[in-house]
Amino acid sequence: MKKVAIIGAGAAGLTASVILAREGVQVELFEQNSKNAKKILVSGNGHCNISNKNIDVSNYISDNPQFAEYALKRFGFKELEKFMNSLGLLLFCKEDGKCYPLSYEAKSVLSAFEETLANLDVKIFNGHRVESITKDKCFTLTCNDNEKRYGGYDALIVASGLKAAPQLGGNDDGLKFARSLGHTISEPYPSLVGLHSDSEHNGMLSGVKVRGRICVYVDRFKEKSIKGDILFTAYGISGLAVLDISQTASKALLNHQEVELSLDLISEFNPQSLSAQLLQLCKKVPQHSVLSLLSGIIPSKLAAVVLKEMKIQESMQALHLNTKMIKGIMNKLQNYRLRIIDTHGYKHAEVCGGGVNTNEIDAKSFESKKVKDLYFIGEVLDVTGERGGYNFQFAFASAHQCAKAVLNGFS
């Protein structure tokens, strides 16, 4: 019987374990945490956005952009749904393409995997952090500060993730293993994460939430634009739209490039119509303060900051607010600029960009081009998906292709 070691009991590692064990391979799964798949359990606020019906390689960032295409085309949503059904799990999809377990509970995904693996007699070594890897004829793993050694593995699959969410076990062990075995690394960076700005008004705006459009500029060139929820914070800015553009911003910061955001905070409204309505309000309530007037159409904290930046007194009466001032306010709300100086860090990142250089990995099998029978799958690779189930889908697809390749190598 062939023997395979898998490092990491997350989405990728669990999937590869099931596929291999079903074909009679002896699988031993090593997980540093006392419990499996902690990221699955917290994903989607506990609901687990497991995939997306609209999968395409364009939804991913990598130094090798086409690397993920082969796996995603051969193991897309339909193939994933069939696989999940085989675990006893039903899925449903929302109108925006995001897919979830029918129970709408992340723990049902983990339960389905663990029940299947138990029935297949897969050994899971929880609380076992792999410290080093060596290979002679077979692979040998050393765990927990050289206290325990496990060997005789015909193949090794590294599915250990990266540095995002260290409180859930995120680390760069997989990169250390890759380096020790001759691989190069694309520098990791936090992704799907809030962004720090150098604005003096961060504290004043903290807690303000609007729906708008964000454009990210890198070295003054527009790179990406997206519409969605924007949340101002004490450190800068967050919200779903910010998470969506954070990949571009974070990678640019890693490369020491200048990053600036342009926020259209009234994208839901016609600026000309809004200006005209504001001018009419000035005539109807001429004695009201400008701050009171603006607070009727935008959050009061935002109104106060806009007036401060335009050097307009909050207490000024509405009757003194002229057309030029109103136009200036609208322009400010349509193009509110923030200079980004940092991300909110790995602790708050949903995923991690960068990883093992995919030019050194076979895109069909996920086998190392440098070490025979060594495989890398999931987040540890330099492939980062957008928010919305794309990262899980790549984890599942890469695990499927890898497991099939391992089986073919054993046949």
C-alpha positions as CSV (number, residue, x, y, z in Angstrom):
1,M,0.0,0.0,0.0
2,K,1.3,3.4,-1.0
3,K,1.7,6.0,1.8
4,V,1.1,9.8,1.5
5,A,1.6,12.5,4.1
6,I,-0.4,15.7,3.8
7,I,0.5,18.8,5.8
8,G,-2.5,21.0,6.7
9,A,-6.1,20.0,7.4
10,G,-7.8,22.9,5.7
11,A,-9.9,22.9,2.6
12,A,-7.1,21.7,0.3
13,G,-5.6,19.1,2.6
14,L,-9.0,17.6,3.6
15,T,-10.1,17.3,-0.1
16,A,-6.8,15.6,-1.2
17,S,-7.1,13.2,1.8
18,V,-10.6,12.0,0.8
19,I,-9.8,11.5,-2.9
20,L,-6.6,9.5,-2.1
21,A,-8.1,7.4,0.7
22,R,-11.0,6.4,-1.5
23,E,-8.6,4.8,-3.8
24,G,-6.9,2.8,-1.1
25,V,-3.9,5.0,-0.4
26,Q,-2.7,5.2,3.2
27,V,-3.1,8.8,4.1
28,E,-1.6,10.5,7.2
29,L,-2.8,14.1,7.7
30,F,-0.8,16.5,9.9
31,E,-2.5,19.5,11.5
32,Q,-0.8,21.9,13.9
33,N,-4.1,23.0,15.5
34,S,-6.0,20.8,18.0
35,K,-9.0,21.1,15.6
36,N,-9.2,20.9,11.8
37,A,-10.1,23.6,9.3
38,K,-10.5,26.6,11.6
39,K,-10.6,28.9,8.5
40,I,-13.6,27.0,7.1
41,L,-15.4,27.4,10.4
42,V,-15.1,31.2,10.5
43,S,-15.5,31.8,6.8
44,G,-18.5,33.8,5.6
45,N,-19.3,34.8,9.2
46,G,-19.8,31.1,10.0
47,H,-21.8,30.4,6.9
48,C,-18.9,29.3,4.7
49,N,-18.9,30.8,1.2
50,I,-17.6,27.6,-0.2
51,S,-17.4,28.5,-3.9
52,N,-18.8,30.7,-6.7
53,K,-20.7,29.7,-9.8
54,N,-18.8,32.3,-11.8
55,I,-15.3,30.9,-11.7
56,D,-12.7,32.2,-14.1
57,V,-8.9,32.6,-13.9
58,S,-9.4,36.4,-14.2
59,N,-10.7,36.3,-10.6
60,Y,-7.2,35.5,-9.4
61,I,-4.0,37.4,-8.9
62,S,-0.6,35.7,-9.4
63,D,2.8,36.5,-10.8
64,N,1.9,33.7,-13.2
65,P,-1.7,34.7,-14.1
66,Q,-2.6,31.6,-16.1
67,F,-1.3,29.0,-13.7
68,A,-4.7,28.3,-12.1
69,E,-6.6,28.0,-15.4
70,Y,-6.1,24.3,-16.0
71,A,-7.2,23.1,-12.6
72,L,-10.2,25.5,-12.4
73,K,-11.5,24.4,-15.8
74,R,-11.3,20.7,-14.8
75,F,-12.7,21.1,-11.4
76,G,-15.2,24.0,-11.4
77,F,-18.4,24.5,-9.5
78,K,-20.3,21.6,-11.0
79,E,-17.5,19.2,-10.2
80,L,-17.2,20.6,-6.7
81,E,-20.9,20.2,-6.1
82,K,-20.7,16.6,-7.2
83,F,-17.8,16.0,-4.8
84,M,-19.6,17.7,-1.9
85,N,-22.7,15.6,-2.6
86,S,-20.5,12.5,-2.2
87,L,-19.7,13.7,1.3
88,G,-23.3,14.1,2.1
89,L,-23.4,17.9,1.7
90,L,-25.9,19.9,-0.4
91,L,-25.1,23.4,-1.7
92,F,-27.1,26.4,-2.7
93,C,-26.2,29.5,-4.6
94,K,-27.3,33.1,-4.2
95,E,-28.1,35.4,-7.1
96,D,-24.6,36.9,-7.0
97,G,-23.0,33.5,-7.6
98,K,-21.8,32.9,-4.1
99,C,-22.4,29.3,-3.0
100,Y,-22.9,27.9,0.5
101,P,-23.8,24.6,2.3
102,L,-27.6,24.3,2.3
103,S,-27.5,24.2,6.1
104,Y,-25.9,27.7,5.9
105,E,-23.5,26.6,8.6
106,A,-19.8,26.2,8.1
107,K,-19.5,23.5,10.7
108,S,-21.6,21.2,8.5
109,V,-18.8,21.3,5.9
110,L,-16.2,20.3,8.4
111,S,-18.5,17.6,9.8
112,A,-19.0,16.1,6.4
113,F,-15.2,15.9,5.8
114,E,-14.4,14.5,9.2
115,E,-17.1,11.8,9.0
116,T,-15.9,10.7,5.6
117,L,-12.3,10.6,6.7
118,A,-13.1,8.6,9.8
119,N,-14.9,6.1,7.7
120,L,-11.9,5.9,5.4
121,D,-9.5,5.3,8.3
122,V,-7.4,8.3,7.6
123,K,-5.0,9.1,10.4
124,I,-5.2,12.8,11.5
125,F,-2.4,14.0,13.8
126,N,-3.8,17.1,15.4
127,G,-1.4,19.2,17.5
128,H,1.5,18.1,15.3
129,R,3.3,21.0,13.7
130,V,5.8,19.8,11.1
131,E,9.2,21.4,11.7
132,S,11.2,20.0,8.9
133,I,11.1,17.7,5.9
134,T,13.8,15.4,4.5
135,K,13.8,13.1,1.5
136,D,15.9,10.1,0.7
137,K,14.0,7.4,-1.1
138,C,10.9,8.5,0.9
139,F,9.9,11.6,2.8
140,T,10.4,11.9,6.5
141,L,8.6,14.6,8.7
142,T,9.9,15.9,12.0
143,C,7.3,17.4,14.3
144,N,7.0,19.5,17.5
145,D,10.6,20.6,18.0
146,N,12.2,17.3,16.9
147,E,10.2,15.3,19.4
148,K,8.4,13.1,16.8
149,R,9.5,11.7,13.5
150,Y,7.3,10.1,10.9
151,G,8.6,8.5,7.7
152,G,8.2,6.1,4.8
153,Y,6.0,8.4,2.7
154,D,6.0,7.8,-1.0
155,A,4.6,11.3,-1.7
156,L,4.2,14.5,0.3
157,I,1.5,17.2,-0.2
158,V,2.0,20.6,1.4
159,A,-1.4,22.3,2.0
160,S,-0.4,24.4,5.0
161,G,-1.7,27.8,3.9
162,L,0.1,31.0,4.6
163,K,0.4,33.8,7.1
164,A,-3.2,35.2,7.1
165,A,-5.1,34.9,10.4
166,P,-2.2,33.7,12.7
167,Q,-4.8,33.5,15.5
168,L,-6.3,30.5,13.6
169,G,-2.9,29.0,12.9
170,G,-1.8,30.9,9.8
171,N,2.0,30.8,9.3
172,D,4.7,30.6,6.7
173,D,5.8,27.0,7.4
174,G,4.9,26.0,3.9
175,L,7.3,28.6,2.5
176,K,10.1,27.4,4.8
177,F,9.6,23.8,3.5
178,A,9.6,25.1,-0.1
179,R,12.8,27.0,0.4
180,S,14.5,24.1,2.2
181,L,13.7,21.9,-0.8
182,G,15.0,24.4,-3.4
183,H,12.0,26.5,-4.3
184,T,11.8,30.3,-4.6
185,I,9.1,32.4,-3.1
186,S,6.9,35.3,-4.3
187,E,6.9,37.6,-1.3
188,P,3.7,37.2,0.8
189,Y,1.4,40.1,1.6
190,P,-2.0,40.4,3.5
191,S,-5.0,40.3,1.2
192,L,-8.8,40.9,1.6
193,V,-7.9,43.3,4.4
194,G,-8.6,46.8,5.7
195,L,-6.2,49.6,4.7
196,H,-4.5,52.3,6.7
197,S,-4.5,55.9,5.6
198,D,-2.6,58.9,6.8
199,S,-5.7,61.1,7.0
200,E,-5.9,63.4,10.0
201,H,-9.6,62.7,10.0
202,N,-9.6,58.9,10.6
203,G,-10.8,59.3,14.1
204,M,-13.6,61.7,13.1
205,L,-14.9,59.4,10.4
206,S,-14.6,56.2,12.4
207,G,-17.9,54.2,12.1
208,V,-19.2,56.0,9.0
209,K,-20.6,53.5,6.5
210,V,-21.7,54.3,3.0
211,R,-22.3,52.5,-0.3
212,G,-20.0,54.0,-3.0
213,R,-17.4,53.4,-5.6
214,I,-13.6,53.1,-4.9
215,C,-10.9,53.5,-7.5
216,V,-7.3,52.5,-6.5
217,Y,-4.4,54.4,-8.0
218,V,-0.9,53.0,-8.0
219,D,1.8,55.5,-8.8
220,R,-1.0,57.8,-10.0
221,F,-2.3,55.2,-12.6
222,K,-5.8,53.9,-12.1
223,E,-5.6,50.1,-11.5
224,K,-9.0,49.0,-10.4
225,S,-12.5,50.3,-9.6
226,I,-15.3,48.6,-7.7
227,K,-18.7,49.5,-6.1
228,G,-19.8,48.4,-2.7
229,D,-19.9,49.1,1.1
230,I,-17.2,51.4,2.5
231,L,-16.5,51.6,6.2
232,F,-14.4,54.3,7.7
233,T,-12.3,53.2,10.7
234,A,-10.0,54.6,13.3
235,Y,-7.0,53.4,11.2
236,G,-8.3,54.2,7.8
237,I,-10.9,52.3,5.7
238,S,-12.5,48.9,5.4
239,G,-15.8,47.4,4.2
240,L,-16.5,44.9,1.5
241,A,-15.5,47.2,-1.4
242,V,-12.2,47.9,0.3
243,L,-11.5,44.2,0.8
244,D,-12.1,43.7,-2.9
245,I,-9.5,46.3,-3.9
246,S,-7.0,45.5,-1.1
247,Q,-5.2,42.9,-3.1
248,T,-4.1,45.5,-5.6
249,A,-3.2,48.0,-2.9
250,S,-1.4,45.6,-0.7
251,K,0.8,44.2,-3.4
252,A,1.7,47.7,-4.6
253,L,2.7,48.7,-1.0
254,L,4.9,45.6,-0.9
255,N,6.6,46.9,-4.0
256,H,7.0,50.4,-2.3
257,Q,4.7,52.0,-4.8
258,E,2.4,55.0,-4.0
259,V,-1.2,54.0,-3.4
260,E,-4.1,56.4,-3.3
261,L,-7.9,55.8,-3.2
262,S,-10.5,57.9,-4.8
263,L,-13.9,57.4,-3.1
264,D,-17.2,58.4,-4.8
265,L,-19.4,58.6,-1.7
266,I,-22.5,59.6,-3.5
267,S,-22.4,57.1,-6.4
268,E,-25.9,56.0,-5.7
269,F,-27.2,59.5,-6.6
270,N,-27.1,61.9,-9.5
271,P,-24.7,64.7,-8.4
272,Q,-26.4,67.4,-10.5
273,S,-29.9,66.4,-9.1
274,L,-28.5,66.3,-5.5
275,S,-26.9,69.7,-5.9
276,A,-30.2,71.2,-7.1
277,Q,-32.1,69.6,-4.2
278,L,-29.5,70.9,-1.8
279,L,-29.8,74.4,-3.2
280,Q,-33.6,74.2,-2.8
281,L,-33.3,73.1,0.8
282,C,-31.1,76.2,1.4
283,K,-34.1,78.3,0.4
284,K,-36.6,76.4,2.4
285,V,-34.7,76.4,5.7
286,P,-32.3,79.4,5.3
287,Q,-31.8,79.6,9.1
288,H,-30.5,76.1,9.5
289,S,-26.8,75.5,9.9
290,V,-24.9,74.1,7.0
291,L,-23.9,71.1,9.1
292,S,-27.5,70.4,9.9
293,L,-28.5,70.7,6.3
294,L,-25.7,68.4,5.0
295,S,-26.5,65.9,7.7
296,G,-29.8,65.3,6.1
297,I,-28.2,63.8,3.0
298,I,-24.9,62.4,4.2
299,P,-23.7,61.0,7.6
300,S,-23.1,63.8,10.0
301,K,-19.5,62.8,10.7
302,L,-18.8,62.9,7.0
303,A,-20.5,66.3,6.6
304,A,-18.3,67.7,9.4
305,V,-15.1,66.5,7.8
306,V,-16.1,67.8,4.3
307,L,-16.9,71.2,5.7
308,K,-13.6,71.3,7.7
309,E,-11.6,70.3,4.6
310,M,-13.4,73.0,2.6
311,K,-12.9,75.6,5.4
312,I,-16.6,76.2,5.7
313,Q,-17.9,76.9,9.2
314,E,-20.4,74.3,10.5
315,S,-22.5,77.0,12.0
316,M,-22.8,79.0,8.9
317,Q,-26.5,79.5,7.9
318,A,-27.8,77.7,4.9
319,L,-28.8,81.0,3.2
320,H,-25.1,81.7,2.7
321,L,-24.4,78.4,1.0
322,N,-24.0,79.4,-2.6
323,T,-23.9,77.4,-5.9
324,K,-20.1,77.4,-6.0
325,M,-19.8,76.0,-2.4
326,I,-22.4,73.3,-3.2
327,K,-20.5,72.3,-6.3
328,G,-17.3,72.1,-4.3
329,I,-19.0,69.8,-1.7
330,M,-20.3,67.5,-4.4
331,N,-16.9,67.3,-6.1
332,K,-15.4,66.4,-2.7
333,L,-17.9,63.7,-2.2
334,Q,-17.4,62.3,-5.7
335,N,-13.6,62.3,-5.4
336,Y,-12.7,61.9,-1.7
337,R,-8.9,61.1,-1.7
338,L,-7.1,58.9,0.8
339,R,-3.4,58.1,0.7
340,I,-2.8,54.5,1.8
341,I,0.3,53.8,3.8
342,D,-0.2,50.2,5.1
343,T,-2.6,47.3,5.5
344,H,-4.4,46.2,8.7
345,G,-2.0,43.2,8.8
346,Y,-2.1,39.5,8.6
347,K,-4.2,39.1,11.7
348,H,-7.1,40.8,10.0
349,A,-6.5,39.4,6.5
350,E,-8.9,36.8,5.1
351,V,-6.2,35.4,2.8
352,C,-2.5,35.9,2.0
353,G,-1.1,36.8,-1.4
354,G,2.2,35.6,-2.7
355,G,3.6,32.2,-2.0
356,V,5.5,29.4,-3.7
357,N,6.6,30.4,-7.1
358,T,4.2,28.7,-9.5
359,N,6.8,28.7,-12.3
360,E,8.4,25.9,-10.4
361,I,5.1,23.9,-10.0
362,D,3.4,21.8,-12.7
363,A,0.1,23.4,-13.4
364,K,-1.6,20.1,-14.3
365,S,-0.4,18.0,-11.4
366,F,0.8,20.5,-8.8
367,E,4.0,18.5,-8.5
368,S,7.2,20.3,-7.8
369,K,9.5,20.6,-10.8
370,K,12.5,20.4,-8.4
371,V,11.6,17.5,-6.2
372,K,9.8,14.4,-7.4
373,D,6.6,13.3,-5.5
374,L,6.4,16.7,-3.7
375,Y,3.2,18.7,-4.2
376,F,2.0,22.1,-3.2
377,I,-1.7,23.0,-3.2
378,G,-4.1,25.8,-2.0
379,E,-3.1,29.1,-0.5
380,V,0.6,28.2,0.0
381,L,1.0,28.8,-3.8
382,D,1.2,32.2,-5.4
383,V,-2.5,32.2,-6.4
384,T,-4.9,34.6,-4.6
385,G,-8.6,34.8,-5.4
386,E,-11.1,37.6,-5.0
387,R,-13.6,37.6,-2.2
388,G,-16.6,35.5,-2.8
389,G,-15.6,31.8,-2.6
390,Y,-12.8,31.9,-5.2
391,N,-10.0,31.0,-2.8
392,F,-11.9,27.9,-1.5
393,Q,-12.6,26.9,-5.1
394,F,-8.9,27.0,-6.0
395,A,-8.1,25.0,-2.9
396,F,-10.5,22.3,-3.9
397,A,-9.5,22.3,-7.6
398,S,-5.7,22.2,-6.8
399,A,-6.3,19.3,-4.3
400,H,-8.4,17.4,-6.9
401,Q,-5.7,17.7,-9.6
402,C,-2.9,16.9,-7.2
403,A,-4.6,13.8,-5.8
404,K,-5.4,12.5,-9.3
405,A,-1.7,13.0,-10.3
406,V,-0.5,11.2,-7.2
407,L,-2.8,8.3,-8.0
408,N,-1.6,8.2,-11.6
409,G,2.0,8.1,-10.3
410,F,1.3,5.1,-8.2
411,S,-0.5,3.2,-10.9
